[in-house]
Amino acid sequence: MRNDSVNKRERAIELRDRAIILLKTKGSWAALSGAVDTDAVRALTYKTARRHIVLRTPFQKLPWSLTGAQKYAAAQNEVTLGQNLPYGLDIWAGRKVLNIEWDLGSVIEVVSYKPGDWERDLEALLDDGGEETNAVTRS
């Protein structure tokens, strides 16, 4: 069982690396929805009818950050809030199939990874030059 979890972790990291290459070559900056404040948060994204990939860096404030009231309530109830790592990558293919975070050191956290056909599609986009077009609406 340990080998399966190690292999899944390695595969998730490999897919992260491939997705970053795709984002750097074919991604575009787009506003994220759900921002707490009125300023639009922009992130490097790649979006088609079948998939949506978003890269978060330390230079973007998370749009779904907790409000002061939520942080206060957690402190009052002695609840420790989780901390996101500086970098994060999310991939959706009908549902969220990969959520991975990392820092520039050696910390990598695979939050969730659901293997499937989306992996082959991601690989194909890079291997064949990517025939799908990035359909992100620029704002």
BELTAGI-V813517 format. One record per backbone hydrogen bond with DSSP energy under -0.5 kcal/mol. CO is the residue of the C=O (numbers start at 0). NH is the residue of the N-H. If there is no record, write none. Layout:
co=CO nh=NH
co=CO nh=NH
This chain:
co=0 nh=4
co=1 nh=5
co=2 nh=6
co=3 nh=7
co=4 nh=8
co=5 nh=9
co=6 nh=10
co=7 nh=11
co=8 nh=12
co=9 nh=13
co=10 nh=14
co=11 nh=15
co=12 nh=16
co=13 nh=17
co=14 nh=18
co=15 nh=19
co=16 nh=20
co=17 nh=21
co=18 nh=22
co=19 nh=23
co=20 nh=24
co=21 nh=25
co=21 nh=26
co=22 nh=26
co=27 nh=44
co=29 nh=42
co=31 nh=40
co=39 nh=41
co=40 nh=31
co=42 nh=29
co=42 nh=44
co=43 nh=54
co=44 nh=27
co=45 nh=52
co=46 nh=134
co=50 nh=47
co=51 nh=91
co=52 nh=45
co=53 nh=89
co=54 nh=43
co=55 nh=87
co=56 nh=59
co=61 nh=64
co=62 nh=35
co=66 nh=70
co=67 nh=71
co=68 nh=72
co=69 nh=73
co=70 nh=74
co=71 nh=75
co=72 nh=76
co=73 nh=78
co=74 nh=77
co=78 nh=80
co=86 nh=101
co=87 nh=55
co=88 nh=99
co=89 nh=53
co=90 nh=96
co=90 nh=97
co=91 nh=51
co=94 nh=92
co=96 nh=113
co=97 nh=90
co=98 nh=110
co=98 nh=111
co=99 nh=88
co=100 nh=108
co=101 nh=86
co=105 nh=107
co=106 nh=102
co=107 nh=109
co=108 nh=100
co=108 nh=110
co=111 nh=98
co=112 nh=114
co=115 nh=118
co=115 nh=119
co=116 nh=120
co=117 nh=121
co=118 nh=122
co=119 nh=123
co=120 nh=124
co=121 nh=125
co=122 nh=126
co=123 nh=127
co=123 nh=129
co=125 nh=128
co=132 nh=134
co=135 nh=137
